[in-house]
Amino acid sequence: MSAQGTILVLDGTATNRIMLKVQLTAAWYHVVQGERLQGLAGLLRRSKPDLVLTSQTLPDGTAADVKKLVMANPDLIDVPVVAVAPQNDKAARLKALSDGLDDVLAYPFKDTFLLARVRSLLRTRAETQELQVSSPSDPIGFAEPTAAQIMPAEAARVAILTQSPNTGALWRNALSQQTQYKLSAHTPSNLHGFLLGPVPDAILFEVSACPSGLNLLADLKSRGITRHTVLIGVLEDDNAELASEALDRGADAICLTGFCPEETLLRLENQIARKTRRDQMRASLRRGVVESWVDPLTGLHNRRYAMRAMDQIAYQSAQAGQGLAVMLADLDHFKAINDTFGHSAGDCVLAEAATRMAKVVGSAGFIARVGGEEFMIGLSNTTQTKALELARHLCECIREKSFDLPDTLEPISVTVSIGLITTHPNESSHPPEPVQLEGLIKSADSALYAAKSGGRDQVQQSAA
């Protein structure tokens, strides 16, 4: 497979297929060819295309049938399907877009426009692929069910950006009669205020040959707040060079030959639906990442996070010549709580203990649950005196107030034992010697064992 991507070309006429193949292979795309709907499902499975270019009509079907077959394959659900029309027929273009095709290209088209549109579509495809986990048939989110739509289509925000206020008002009025989108009209002169407001889901902009307009398009695509906003350009003519430039600057779609409310709405619906899916995938990815670092019972960080955090604290402390502390805290007689009152009661104790200790630690460091009833606390830029004082406060916050349990009349007393190890900067070492984290944790664990052996409900220190 070419590094540029695989493109499936479907056309019943051999000369059309050959012409497209020549254009695409010259740009280092891998081209697979087909001529009819029959056998297409198998061809899709074998070739796994990144993009499908299909004639509007095939010997045994239509471009809409091709789209349905592509969508039926879970691995290809985000593969764009583009219809190639024999002429620039507006009615046929609107029909194809209403059938769910991602775009319609009309013969004759220049190589520059074809390749710019292909690059644009493949960029979107690549962005979606980056959000996929190892099983591409599942949405991102670590095999969790598909999330509900983040924003219903009718509630989407669409900003109209034109050179003159009159043009923007005309476009807005025409669209408002056919959609429930939240429409707003702007000009480049009030762009700053526009960007301070709610981030639009899509921006419909007027494409002009003015360099500042194309630069603005690139700027919108590069800004953090509008990077994922759909950008749809409208050209007053069929200037292929200008359309190609707009696509390469970041436009997601282009409407040629002027503003058409019907075509604009179809493109908005298509692009916003794709954006909604990608937004869902990003949100699910963020949830998955957060959940991979968090203990679900206590809401604290987990062991995986703790080890990463301690690595970072150790490195930063060594570079800055500052001390650090590692504590291991273990609830005393926790097994007896589970055996006497049940595991649900034990869970309540863990959650409440975590809340109390997190409040004590505050912004001084981090606290994580690293085992059944064991917690790790890491402190940066600290001294032995400060760390010992905080450790004693941790013991007090558990001891000073009894724990209420479900279905139990009397609260119970709980204590915690803590092992502590602190390090001191070695000013004579240049460059600073890295702290051996594994050794620190072992020392803290030995100190915890000493606290348990010494009667529990206390802090024991280990020599650095």
Residue pairs with C-beta under 8 A, 6 or more apart in sequence:
1 30
2 28
2 29
2 30
3 28
4 27
4 28
4 29
4 30
4 122
5 29
5 30
5 50
5 51
5 122
5 125
6 29
6 30
6 31
6 32
6 47
6 48
6 49
6 50
6 51
7 24
7 29
7 30
7 31
7 32
7 49
7 50
7 51
7 52
7 53
7 118
8 31
8 32
8 33
8 34
8 43
8 44
8 47
8 49
8 51
8 52
8 53
8 54
9 17
9 20
9 21
9 24
9 31
9 32
9 33
9 34
9 53
9 54
10 33
10 34
10 35
10 36
10 40
10 52
10 53
10 54
10 55
10 58
10 66
11 17
11 20
11 35
11 54
11 55
11 58
11 84
12 35
12 36
12 55
12 57
12 58
12 59
13 55
14 35
16 55
16 84
17 33
17 35
20 31
20 53
20 84
21 31
21 33
23 111
23 114
23 115
24 31
24 115
24 118
25 31
26 111
27 115
27 118
29 118
32 43
32 47
32 49
34 40
34 43
35 58
35 59
36 58
36 59
36 60
36 61
37 58
37 59
37 60
37 61
37 65
37 66
37 69
38 60
40 66
40 69
41 69
41 72
41 73
44 69
44 70
44 73
44 76
45 73
48 75
48 76
49 76
49 79
50 79
50 122
50 125
50 126
51 79
51 80
51 82
51 118
51 121
51 122
51 125
52 66
52 70
52 79
52 80
52 81
52 82
53 82
53 84
53 105
54 63
54 66
54 81
54 82
54 83
54 84
55 63
55 83
55 84
56 62
56 63
56 83
56 84
56 85
56 86
56 92
56 96
56 104
57 63
58 65
58 66
62 99
63 81
63 83
63 96
63 99
63 101
64 96
64 99
64 100
64 101
66 81
67 81
67 99
67 100
67 101
70 76
70 77
70 79
70 81
71 77
71 100
74 136
74 137
75 136
75 137
78 125
78 128
78 129
78 274
78 277
79 125
80 102
80 103
80 121
80 124
80 125
81 101
81 102
82 101
82 102
82 103
82 104
82 105
82 117
82 121
83 96
83 101
83 103
83 104
83 105
84 104
84 105
84 106
84 107
85 92
85 93
85 96
85 104
85 105
85 106
85 107
86 106
86 107
87 106
87 107
88 106
88 238
88 256
88 257
89 106
90 260
90 263
92 104
93 104
93 106
93 263
94 262
94 263
94 266
96 104
97 103
97 104
97 263
97 266
97 267
97 270
98 266
100 270
102 121
102 270
103 117
103 121
103 253
105 113
105 114
105 117
109 240
110 240
110 241
110 244
112 240
112 241
112 244
113 240
113 241
113 243
113 244
113 247
115 244
116 243
116 244
116 245
116 247
116 248
117 247
117 254
119 247
119 248
120 247
120 248
120 251
120 252
120 253
124 252
124 274
127 278
128 277
128 278
128 281
129 136
131 140
131 278
131 281
131 282
131 285
132 140
132 281
133 140
133 141
133 142
133 143
135 143
139 146
139 147
139 280
139 281
139 284
140 281
140 282
140 284
140 285
140 288
141 147
141 281
141 284
141 285
141 287
141 288
142 288
142 291
142 292
144 284
144 288
146 280
147 280
147 283
147 284
149 276
149 280
150 276
150 279
150 280
150 283
151 201
151 276
151 279
153 269
153 272
153 273
153 276
154 179
154 180
154 181
155 180
155 182
156 181
156 182
156 201
156 202
156 268
156 272
157 181
157 182
157 184
157 198
157 199
157 200
157 201
157 202
158 175
158 181
158 182
158 183
158 184
158 200
158 201
158 202
158 203
158 204
158 268
159 183
159 184
159 185
159 186
159 194
159 200
159 202
159 203
159 204
160 168
160 171
160 172
160 175
160 183
160 184
160 185
160 186
160 203
160 204
160 205
161 168
161 186
161 187
161 188
161 191
161 194
161 203
161 204
161 205
161 206
162 168
162 171
162 185
162 186
162 187
162 205
162 206
163 187
163 188
163 206
163 208
163 213
164 187
165 185
165 187
167 206
168 185
168 186
168 187
169 185
170 259
171 185
171 204
171 259
171 264
172 183
172 184
172 185
174 259
174 261
175 181
175 183
175 261
175 264
175 265
176 183
177 261
178 261
178 262
178 265
179 265
179 268
181 268
184 194
184 200
186 194
188 212
188 213
188 216
191 216
195 223
195 225
195 226
199 225
199 226
199 229
200 226
200 229
201 229
201 230
201 272
201 275
202 229
202 230
202 231
202 232
202 268
202 271
202 272
202 275
203 220
203 226
203 229
203 230
203 231
203 232
204 232
204 234
204 264
204 268
205 213
205 216
205 217
205 231
205 232
205 233
205 234
206 213
206 233
206 234
207 213
207 214
207 217
207 233
207 234
207 235
207 242
207 243
207 246
207 251
207 254
209 239
209 242
214 245
214 246
214 249
217 231
217 233
217 246
217 249
217 250
217 251
218 249
218 250
220 226
220 229
220 231
220 250
221 227
221 231
221 249
221 250
222 250
228 275
228 278
228 279
228 282
229 275
230 252
230 253
230 268
230 271
230 272
230 274
230 275
231 250
231 251
231 252
232 251
232 252
232 253
232 254
232 255
232 264
232 267
232 268
232 271
233 243
233 246
233 251
233 253
233 254
233 255
234 254
234 255
234 258
234 259
234 264
235 242
235 243
235 246
235 254
235 255
235 256
235 257
235 258
236 257
236 258
237 256
237 257
237 258
238 256
238 257
243 254
243 256
246 254
247 254
252 271
253 267
253 270
253 271
255 263
255 264
255 267
292 304
293 301
293 302
293 304
293 305
294 300
294 301
294 302
294 305
295 301
295 302
295 368
295 369
297 347
297 350
297 351
297 369
298 350
298 351
298 354
298 355
298 369
299 351
299 354
299 355
300 354
300 358
300 367
300 368
300 369
300 375
301 309
301 366
301 367
301 368
301 369
302 368
302 369
302 370
303 368
303 369
303 370
303 371
303 376
305 366
305 368
306 366
306 368
306 370
306 376
306 378
307 437
309 366
309 368
309 378
310 326
310 376
310 378
310 437
310 440
310 441
311 437
313 324
313 365
313 378
313 379
313 380
314 324
314 434
314 435
314 437
314 440
315 434
315 435
316 322
316 380
317 323
317 324
317 380
317 381
317 423
317 425
317 435
318 425
318 432
318 433
318 434
318 435
319 432
320 381
320 425
321 425
321 427
321 432
322 380
322 381
322 382
322 425
323 381
323 382
323 383
323 384
323 422
323 423
323 424
323 425
324 378
324 379
324 380
324 381
324 382
324 422
324 423
324 435
325 365
325 377
325 378
325 379
325 382
325 384
325 387
325 420
325 421
325 422
325 423
326 376
326 377
326 378
326 379
326 420
326 421
326 422
326 440
326 441
326 443
326 444
327 376
327 377
327 378
327 379
327 387
327 391
327 394
327 418
327 419
327 420
327 421
327 444
328 370
328 374
328 375
328 376
328 377
328 418
328 419
328 441
328 444
328 445
328 447
328 448
329 357
329 374
329 375
329 376
329 377
329 394
329 416
329 417
329 418
329 419
329 448
330 371
330 373
330 374
330 375
330 416
330 417
330 418
330 448
330 452
331 349
331 350
331 353
331 373
331 398
331 414
331 415
331 416
332 414
332 415
332 416
332 417
332 452
332 456
332 457
333 415
333 456
334 346
334 349
334 372
334 373
337 345
337 346
337 349
337 412
337 414
338 345
338 346
341 405
341 408
341 412
344 406
345 405
345 406
345 407
345 408
348 403
348 404
348 405
348 406
349 403
349 405
349 412
349 414
350 369
350 373
352 403
353 375
353 398
353 403
353 414
353 416
354 367
354 369
354 375
356 397
356 398
357 367
357 375
357 377
357 394
357 397
357 398
357 416
358 367
359 397
360 390
360 393
360 394
360 397
361 367
361 377
361 379
361 390
361 394
364 379
364 382
364 390
365 377
365 378
365 379
365 380
365 382
366 377
366 378
367 375
367 376
367 377
368 375
368 376
368 377
369 375
370 376
376 441
377 390
377 391
377 394
379 386
379 387
379 390
382 422
383 422
384 422
384 424
384 461
387 420
387 422
388 420
388 459
388 461
391 418
391 420
391 459
392 459
394 416
394 418
395 415
395 416
395 417
395 418
395 457
395 458
395 459
398 414
398 415
398 416
399 413
399 414
399 415
399 416
399 457
402 411
402 412
402 413
402 414
403 411
403 412
403 413
403 414
404 411
405 411
405 412
415 456
415 457
416 457
417 448
417 451
417 452
417 456
417 457
417 458
417 459
417 460
418 447
418 448
418 451
418 458
418 459
418 460
419 443
419 444
419 445
419 446
419 447
419 448
419 449
419 450
419 451
419 459
419 460
419 461
419 462
420 444
420 447
420 459
420 460
420 461
420 462
421 440
421 443
421 444
421 447
421 461
421 462
421 464
422 461
422 464
423 435
423 440
423 464
424 464
425 432
426 432
426 433
443 462
443 463
443 464
444 462
446 462
447 460
447 461
447 462
448 460
450 460
450 462
451 458
451 459
451 460
454 460
